Amino acid sequence: MKLKGRLKELADCYSKEPVVWDVGCDHGHLGQSFLGRSEVTTVHLVDPSSDVIQSLHNNKHIDSYISNGKLFIHQAYGQEIKLKSQNNRIFIAGMGGKEIISILQSLEKQSHLLFNCLISPHKNILELREYLAASTYKLRREFLIMDAGRFYQVLDLNFSNANSVSPYGDEIWKGDLGSSYRDYLLNVYESHQQPKDQAYFRFLKSLTF
């Protein structure tokens, strides 16, 4: 399956892990894009929605991958994932930061399996970063995606890198895209009155390009 836009940029972060998880998969396009890769032995599509799961089971294009044991479809929440081996790549995108925190807390208990996890929240990003900064997750890389007029932060995480996750982000502010994102957020947070939001606004104003 050929991807474009945000999903393609997420998939491009794949780094040769044999087991791929697409959590909160919806249509499952991200996970399905790995089915043709010889280095991928197993793909898991995970979603709690019965309608999503039924739609995936009705997709005749993936029947052969299900029958040969390369593709598994799970009606489940991300918090229910149980890893069985090392070298997993877990994608968590298209959901809010609070839900992602809950999933990461569950996965953190399985940190001995040294998986790589790519997350891309669409809201509650400051809360998510605050959790990550205090957790055992480490940052492999972070970057921005702009797709259909919206900005998305992407964080690639594991437990073996040296870099901790910063509360506000570092690499995401570089370049023209980072500058545009900062200008967008200044407009969003200018009228916010919560102390944490005001501190973030002051940080954004302090950025220089």
N, C-alpha and C positions, 0 to 999 in steps of 0.2 A: 504494500500500500504506500503510495506516494503522499507525503505530507507537505504542508506549506504553512507559512506564517509562524505563529507561536509554537505550534506542535512540532514543526520541523526543527526549530531552534532548541527545543527541549530534547528531542531525540538525538540531536547532534552532540549532546553531552554524554552519550553512552560511551563507556570505556571498557568494552570487551567482557563484561560480566555474563556468565552463561545463563543466569536466571533473571528475568525481568518481571517486575510487578507494575501494573497500571492501576493505581488506587483511586477510587471514585471515577471509574473509567468512562462512564456515560456511553458514548457510541463505541468506545474501545479502539478508536483509530490509532492512538499513540502506541498502545501495546501491540496491536496487530501489525504495525509497521516493522516489528522485529521478527515476525514469523519466518521470513525468507532468509534470515541471516544464519549462516552455517555455524557460527560461533555461539549462537543462542540455542540452548537445549530446551528451555522451558519458559513459557510466557503465562502469567497469571493476570486475568482481568477480574477486578474486584469492584463491586458496587452493591449498595444495600437495596436498590430499587428493583422490585419484581418486574416492572415494565422494561427496564434496561436489560435485565438478565434474559427475559423472554425474547427481546429483540435480538440479542446476541445469539441465542440458541436457534433463532429462525434464519440466521445468516448462513446460507449454504456455502458461501465462499470459504468459510473456516472449518467446515465439517471434517475435512481430511486431517487438519492439525489437531482437532479434538480426538479423532479416532486413533491417531498414531501417538498420542500422549505428549504432544508438544505444547498444546494449549489447554489451560484449565480456566473455567469460568466459575466465580464464587459469588453467590449472593450473601454479602457480608459487609460489615463496617471495617474500615481500615484498622481500628483498634483490635480487631480479632485476628489479624495476620499472625501466623506462626511460621517463622522461617525454619527450614530444615537443613540448611547448609550455609557455607560461606559463599562469597562472590555473588551477591544479589545486587541488582540495580532497582531501586524503588522510586517510582515517579508519583508525586502527589501534587496535583495541580487542579485548578478550577474550583477551589473551595476556600472558605474563610480561614483566617489565621488561628482562631480559637479551635476550630475542628482539627486543623493540622497539629496544633499543640497537643491535643488529646491523642492523636495517632502517634506522634513522635514520642510521647511519654510511654506509650505501650511498647513501641519498638526499642526504646532506650534500654529496656529490661533485657533485650536480646543483643546488646552491643558486643558481646563476645564473638558474635558471628561476623563482625567487621564489614557490614554492608555499606554501600554508597546510596545516598538518598538525595533526590533532587526535588525541591519544593518550589512552588510558585503560587503564593496566596493572592487573593484579590481584595482582601480587606483585613483589618486588625493586624497590620504588619508590625506596628510598634510593639504590641503585646507579644507577638511571635518572636521578634528579635530579642525582647527582654528575657523571654524564657530560654532561648538558645544561648544567650550570653552567659547564663547561669548554669547551663546544662553541661553534659560531657560531650556534646556534639562539637565537632571542629569544622572549620570552613575550608573547603577545597578551592572554591572560587565563587564569585557572585557577579551578576551582570543584570542589565536591563533589557527588556524586550518591549518594543512598541508594536502593537497589532490592532488594527481596526480602530485607531485613534486612542487606544488605552495603553497605559504603562503597566508593566508587570516586573516585579523584582523576582529574580531567580537565585536560589542559594543551593549550592552543591555541597553536601555534608557527608562526613564520615566520622570516625573516632580516632584516626591515626595521624591526621595532619597536625601541624603545630599551631595553626592560627585559630584563635577563638572568634566567634561571631560578634561583631560590634553592634551596639544598640541601634545605631542609625545607618550603618553601612559605610564602606570606604570606596571600593572600586566602582560602585554604581554611579558615583557623582562625576566620573571622568568623561571628557569628550562632550560633543554637542548634545547627545541624547541625555546625558546626566545633567547638563545645564538646563535643558528644556524640562526635565522632570522636576528639578529644583524649583523652577519658576511656577510650574503647575501646583506643586505642593505649597508654595508660599501663599498662593491664592486660596487654597483649601483651608490652611491652618490660621490664616490671619485673624479670623474672628473667634477662634476657639479660646475658651477661658480656662480649661483645665490646666493645672500646673505642668503636667507632663507634655501636653500639647504646646504650651507656650515655650517650654524648654526646647522642644523640637523646632519650633518656629525660629527661635534665636539661633539655633545651630544652622538652619537653612540659610538664614540671612548672613551668617559668618562665612559661608562658602565663597571662595573666590575662584575664578576661572581664567 
